[in-house]
Amino acid sequence: MTPDALTDSLTRSWAHGEHAELAGASFDAPVVLDDKVLRSFDLTGARFGAGLSAQRAVFRGMAWLHRAEVTGKVDLSDAVFRSDLRMDGLVCDTLILSGAEFQGVLTLDRARIGTLIARDCICLANLSLAGARITGHADFSGSEVLGGAWADGAELHALEQVGMVVDGRRKGL
């Protein structure tokens, strides 16, 4: 699949109960969805060979990137997620979530990430990093998590959380 075909599929009108079924898709060129309004999708097991960017995008439904593999960085800075962002098992060099708003759950369980930059995020539901491994810098400074946060079994190296507010249950973070 080409990045243009992906963009065409994801920018179709959103309809409750419908989603783009793109599990296992593979992209050799950079995928850039910056400033787009995106419908629900399932990109479980997708491979992004040259990075993924969706800066300032609005994700109107489910956003599933279970076990996705990204060479380079995933940049979702200043994006708005109206539902869950599920990145269980994500593998990437750098994940940027700074300024993003999560109206549903942010799940990074068992993710393998080099650097995680999540400054000034707002998560209205919960944040889960159970079993995640972040080998470089992990920065949650200034972020707010209203539904609780847990990181049972996580390996978070160089964790920075100055000014981070977590309401609700907090474990391992």
Summary of the structure (lengths in Angstrom):
residues: 173
radius of gyration: 14.9
end to end distance: 38.2
largest distance: 42.0
contacts: 609
relative contact order: 0.12
helix: 5%
strand: 38%
